[in-house]
Amino acid sequence: MKIIRLNEVPVEERGGYSIKRLFTEKLSKNPDNVGFYETTVPQGGVCGHHYHEQLDEIIMFLTKAQMRVEDKIHSFVQGDIVILKPGDKHEFIAKECELKLIAVKLPNIVEDKVKV
């Protein structure tokens, strides 16, 4: 797992616009396809503990959130990003408010989720 805090990534000025290089590393596999998902967990709810057997998953939080990875709970704010590798056990916790996130699955394997 890798955590990227949007407010900690340096800004690069590019002559009239700016960029932040959020993630420029190799994935576990070279994907044939990509899936983009929006996930919503109501306040007080949980998207249960699970992992993915084959896919890398990039999570971008659209709201405040908590996420358990293995046995550690992490807190996130809007814009934070998490990169999960196959086998990283995780769950999303909407403790304080409704949780919204975008999940990018590489490759997009619909039945790759294993509940723990």
N, C-alpha and C positions, 0 to 999 in steps of 0.2 A: 504494500500500500504506500502511496505517496500523497501527501497533502500539499496543496498549493493555496496560499492565502493571497487573494487578489490584491489586497492592500500592501503586500510585501514584495510584489513583482515590480521591478524597475520599469519605468516608462522610457521608451526610445523615441526621440523626435525624428521624424522622417520627412522634413520639409513640407509643412502644410498639414500634416496629420501626425498622430503618434500611435505606437503599438506597444503591447505587452506580450512578450513571448511566454505564454502560459505553460505549454508542454511541447517539447521538441525531442522526445526520446523515442526509442524503439518500443513497439508493442510485443506481446508474446508471440503473435502470429501476424502474417501479412493478410489482412482480411479481404475476402471476396466481396463482402457487402457490409453495410453499416445500418444500424437501427437507432433512431432517435425516439425517446419516450419521455412523456411528462408524467410524473408520479405525484399524486396528492394523498397525504395521510391526514385525516382530521385530527384536530387538537385532542390529545389524550390517547391517540392511536399509535399503532406500531406496524411497520412492514416487517414481518417476522425474520428471525435469524436464518440466513441462507448463504449459499455460495454458488458460483458458476463453475462448471467443470472445464469449459474450453475458452470462454470469451473474456477479453479485457473489458472493463466497464469504467467509463469516465462519468463522474457525477458532478454536476454544477448545481449548487444550492441556490434557489430563487428566494428563499426565506431563511430565517433562523432555524436551526435544526440541531438535533443530537444524532449521533451515529455510533453504534457499537461496532468495532472491528475486532474480531477475536474476542478478548475479554476486557477491552479498554473502551470507555465511552469518550468520544470527542465532541466538542461543541463547535458549530459553524455559523457563519453569518452569510447574508446574501453575497453571492459572487465567489465564495470559496469553492475549491475544486478538489475532488479526491479521485485518484487513479487506482483502481483495484485490478489485481492480477487473478487469473484462475485460481480457485481454492481459498481466496481471502473471505473468511466468514464475516458477514455484516448484517446489520439491521438498522432501519431508520426509525427514530423515536420523535414523535410530535408532542413534546412535553408542554411547552409554553404556548404554542399557537399551531394553526394548520401548517403543515410542512409541504412545500412544493420544491420539486427538483426536476432537472433534465438529466436523463441517463442516456449515454451514447454507448451502444454495444457493438463491439468489434471482434469477430464478425457478428452479424445479427442471427443468433441461433435461438429461436423462440422457446424451445423446450430444454434450456440449458441450466435452469434453476434447480438447486438441490436444497430442500429444507433441512435444517439442523435440529 
